[in-house]
Amino acid sequence: MLDTEPEDWFILDIRSDDELETEGEIQNAKHIHLTQLSENYDKLPRDKPIYIFCGSGLRSILVASLMKNKGFINQRVVLGGLEAWNSTTCPVIE
């Protein structure tokens, strides 16, 4: 979907630094670890879709719920982690 929509979206990667190092980073994604989210809500846009990414999708579901409680209404959970990630616009950089 990211490859076919205009670039009016935001990717939030909530994985740990260790995961980024071993699995790779997603190009054009903003990395904010799950444990640092509460002090970084101001760095997230409220005017575009936010795709939330973690290793499998479980932590992303939690973050989507937390964001909803903070008034975010356009967040989308990316399920499947890196195994399911397939994007030419935002490839994984190892």
Steps between C-alpha positions, in 0.01 A plus 500: 500500500788737578636452149173593330378786720642850481766569759250633749577246773733449794673176606560454872750225584474406868761222500804502729845619394616137512224400257594783264862392508436131435197521268553831323329837494207606286592787272292814566372370837513688829645280775353553846533201730180388667633599843571856379167561332332683789756780490500526119134534396579855389730358228210315334275659239128525555418590141609183316478122534754350740612146421626337822768236456661253741646151473172313465209739547422425864674807642352708218150408615585623850645825365196559277280472809722738699496749213122479471476591870715807422266615223670355193235369261687394187746234612541169318666187637745321270470130580768241423820692573790484257379170354189676373668831410523554127544857386701658221430848635622412850739205471682341793858621522738252660 
